[in-house]
Amino acid sequence: MPRNNRNRTVVPEARQALDNMKFEIANQLGVNLKQGYNGDITAKEAGYIGGYMVKKMIEQAERQLSGR
């Protein structure tokens, strides 16, 4: 049975912007991220980063939908 890989970028042009957002949020949270493999951070730290990324993306989408 083929695996459904959900870790693909739907809009490849957005890759750099998402990476920049990830590093900005990690910096704000005090999490030391480096380019490449970050297996040394905790699942809790990774979850915080991902959660804040989703929160910011939802806020941006809501602003766009409201016309602001």
Secondary structure, DSSP 4 states (H G I P E B T S, - for coil): ---------SSGGGHHHHHHHHHHHHHHHT----SS--TTS-HHHHHHHHHHHHHHHHHHHHHHHHT-
